[in-house]
Amino acid sequence: MDNYASIIIAVIGVLGGAGAWQYYSKKLELKHQTNKSQFKDNNLFRDQILSEVERLKNELQAAQATVISLTGEVSTLRERVKNLERENERLKNK
């Protein structure tokens, strides 16, 4: 009777060990898949941010060029106004 009990306990232990191994194996695989999916999502988000930063950099450079151009035009117009005011004063005094 003791032999049968030992055999039954051994069989239960082996089956339980195999079941536990499958459980933990599946659990680790799911965790790996979740981490892999999260890593992929993080990379996608990072790539989107990088492309947005590049787009904004290009827009900034274009805006800076426009500001420089407009600053030059304002300076030119100021000089013209000064000259016209001087000419106007000269004509008034004639």
GIFEN-V71796 format. One record per backbone hydrogen bond with DSSP energy under -0.5 kcal/mol. CO is the residue of the C=O (numbers start at 1). NH is the residue of the N-H. If there is no record, write none. Layout:
CO:NH, CO:NH
This chain:
1:5, 2:6, 3:7, 4:8, 5:9, 6:10, 7:11, 8:12, 9:13, 10:14, 11:15, 12:16, 13:17, 14:18, 15:19, 16:20, 17:21, 18:22, 19:23, 20:24, 21:25, 22:26, 23:27, 24:28, 25:29, 26:30, 27:31, 28:32, 29:33, 30:34, 31:35, 32:36, 33:37, 34:38, 35:39, 36:40, 37:41, 38:42, 39:43, 40:44, 41:45, 42:46, 43:47, 44:48, 45:49, 46:50, 47:51, 48:52, 49:53, 50:54, 51:55, 52:56, 53:57, 54:58, 55:59, 56:60, 57:61, 58:62, 59:63, 60:64, 61:65, 62:66, 63:67, 64:68, 65:69, 66:70, 67:71, 68:72, 69:73, 70:74, 71:75, 72:76, 73:77, 74:78, 75:79, 76:80, 77:81, 78:82, 79:83, 80:84, 81:85, 82:86, 83:87, 84:88, 85:89, 86:90, 87:91, 88:92, 89:93, 90:94, 91:94
